[in-house]
Amino acid sequence: MAEKLIALIPGDGIGPEVTREARRLLEWYQGQGLPLTLWDLDLGAERYLKDGTTFPKEVSDKIRAECSAVFLGALGDPRVPDMSHARDILFGLRFGFDLYANIRPVRALSDRLVPLKGRTRADVDFVVFRENTEGVYVGVGGQVRRGTPHEIAINEDINTRFGVERIIVAAFEHAKQHGKKRVHMADKSNAMRHAHELWLRVFDEVGQRYPGIERQHVYVDALCLYLLQDPSQFEVVVTNNLFGDIVTDLGAGLQGGLGMACSANVHPADPTRLGLFEPVHGSAPPLAGKNVANPFASLLTVGALLSHLGYPEHERHIERAITEAVDSGQVTRDLGGDLTTTQAADWVIERIKTA
Ligand SMILES: NC(=O)c1ccc[n+]([C@@H]2O[C@H](COP(=O)([O-])OP(=O)(O)OC[C@H]3O[C@@H](n4cnc5c(N)ncnc54)[C@H](O)[C@@H]3O)[C@@H](O)[C@H]2O)c1
């Protein structure tokens, strides 16, 4: 079996703590014979503050030439308020490698995690396909007369036919491959007539190529309401970069919080291309350095990464062990327990070893 190189970028805040646990899990799989090589990258706020390095070209070139996947802990440090290092690293990976699909499963692994009255884990099981290379996040815009009362600040919302179509195709293909019956597309076409009319039209056109799959259009504000009222109606949701970012934090709330949400950034048109895997959460500065952050999002992210590399059975094992940890209260304080980051990860890794 060919060796797979995985770059690890712990990043900032709680990033290094949750990446440490992800690394331990990956090391265990290495010990079990999985052909994985781990490559630790010293990138993030600390490095940036030390020598100005953000995302060097030689690192990007080596990732492109040799890596099968990148694991990223989290980025964001109050000492770098303009987030310049984070943008270079995160967008350097997402945009630079054209990882146009940010796939975020919203799945409650245990009834105990579902905050809605009368709802169980069976009601929270959908996936969000967030467009990852366009929208307002591309940074087109500028400021004029900065700092004056007449200041103008513009962020353009970029939507191309090509970009919209490929993420919608990815969502329908996922539905087809996973036996899902319904795809929702969330936009704001009632207010954003130009850009989101494009989404509406392309959704309709692409959807017609998938006759067995029902297509539902929903305004994103209504989607937020329906997610709380009845999340069980959703199977696959496709949306733009900004709305996907926001809606998946709401989704994280349905699955037990940001400590439970993982994500994959991939290029579905070429599944052999490298993927970027990261917990949905940020660097949570108030928790950093205290060994209290929930490591489960990070361990679930390892599962998504291994699945991408061709080991879906390991993803299932990881999910099962985490479900057992939650059901038996072996959790960090965000989930009502009293374990440290290390103890919660230990419990899950031991469970996987003995399964
Ligand atoms: N992809 C990324 O790296 C990413 C994503 C989101 C935010 N950020 C950055 O992270 C920094 C903090 O942002 P924020 O506070 O809005 O978002 P955050 O995700 O860091 O935290 C939001 C809330 O969730 C909690 N939380 C997050 N992860 C947790 C975990 N593993 N265990 C327990 N609780 C957890 C935090 O304590 C906080 O209450 C900012 O600089 C932001 O830009 C980075």
The ligand as a MOL file (V3000), in Angstrom:
LIG
                    3D

  0  0  0     0  0            999 V3000
M  V30 BEGIN CTAB
M  V30 COUNTS 44 48 0 0 0
M  V30 BEGIN ATOM
M  V30 1 N -11.7330 27.2810 10.9030 0
M  V30 2 C -11.2480 27.9850 11.8980 0
M  V30 3 O -10.0880 27.8630 12.2410 0
M  V30 4 C -12.1640 28.9290 12.6500 0
M  V30 5 C -13.5460 28.7360 12.7050 0
M  V30 6 C -14.3200 29.5850 13.4760 0
M  V30 7 C -13.7340 30.6380 14.1900 0
M  V30 8 N -12.3760 30.8070 14.0840 0 CHG=1
M  V30 9 C -11.6780 31.8320 14.8980 0
M  V30 10 O -11.6110 31.3580 16.2450 0
M  V30 11 C -11.5790 32.4790 17.1320 0
M  V30 12 C -12.6950 32.3460 18.1760 0
M  V30 13 O -13.9450 32.4540 17.5120 0
M  V30 14 P -15.3450 32.1450 18.1780 0
M  V30 15 O -15.2430 32.3100 19.6670 0
M  V30 16 O -16.3520 32.9070 17.4330 0 CHG=-1
M  V30 17 O -15.6190 30.6190 17.7880 0
M  V30 18 P -15.1620 29.2770 18.5310 0
M  V30 19 O -15.6200 28.1510 17.6830 0
M  V30 20 O -13.7280 29.3250 18.8490 0
M  V30 21 O -15.9980 29.2780 19.9070 0
M  V30 22 C -17.4220 29.4430 19.9210 0
M  V30 23 C -17.9620 28.8520 21.2230 0
M  V30 24 O -17.8480 27.4210 21.1820 0
M  V30 25 C -17.0570 26.9590 22.2460 0
M  V30 26 N -16.1920 25.8890 21.7290 0
M  V30 27 C -15.5940 25.8690 20.5260 0
M  V30 28 N -14.8800 24.7540 20.3750 0
M  V30 29 C -15.0320 24.0530 21.5080 0
M  V30 30 C -14.5190 22.8130 21.9660 0
M  V30 31 N -13.7170 22.0510 21.2000 0
M  V30 32 N -14.8620 22.3990 23.2160 0
M  V30 33 C -15.6790 23.1290 23.9780 0
M  V30 34 N -16.1960 24.3110 23.5990 0
M  V30 35 C -15.8660 24.7630 22.3800 0
M  V30 36 C -16.2360 28.1630 22.7150 0
M  V30 37 O -15.8530 28.0590 24.0470 0
M  V30 38 C -17.1990 29.3030 22.4620 0
M  V30 39 O -18.1130 29.3990 23.5160 0
M  V30 40 C -11.7190 33.7230 16.2550 0
M  V30 41 O -10.4290 34.2300 16.0050 0
M  V30 42 C -12.3420 33.1900 14.9720 0
M  V30 43 O -12.0610 33.9720 13.8540 0
M  V30 44 C -11.5990 29.9680 13.3760 0
M  V30 END ATOM
M  V30 BEGIN BOND
M  V30 1 1 1 2
M  V30 2 2 2 3
M  V30 3 1 2 4
M  V30 4 1 4 5
M  V30 5 2 4 44
M  V30 6 2 5 6
M  V30 7 1 6 7
M  V30 8 2 7 8
M  V30 9 1 8 9
M  V30 10 1 8 44
M  V30 11 1 9 10
M  V30 12 1 9 42
M  V30 13 1 10 11
M  V30 14 1 11 12
M  V30 15 1 11 40
M  V30 16 1 12 13
M  V30 17 1 13 14
M  V30 18 2 14 15
M  V30 19 1 14 16
M  V30 20 1 14 17
M  V30 21 1 17 18
M  V30 22 2 18 19
M  V30 23 1 18 20
M  V30 24 1 18 21
M  V30 25 1 21 22
M  V30 26 1 22 23
M  V30 27 1 23 24
M  V30 28 1 23 38
M  V30 29 1 24 25
M  V30 30 1 25 26
M  V30 31 1 25 36
M  V30 32 1 26 27
M  V30 33 1 26 35
M  V30 34 2 27 28
M  V30 35 1 28 29
M  V30 36 1 29 30
M  V30 37 2 29 35
M  V30 38 1 30 31
M  V30 39 2 30 32
M  V30 40 1 32 33
M  V30 41 2 33 34
M  V30 42 1 34 35
M  V30 43 1 36 37
M  V30 44 1 36 38
M  V30 45 1 38 39
M  V30 46 1 40 41
M  V30 47 1 40 42
M  V30 48 1 42 43
M  V30 END BOND
M  V30 END CTAB
M  END
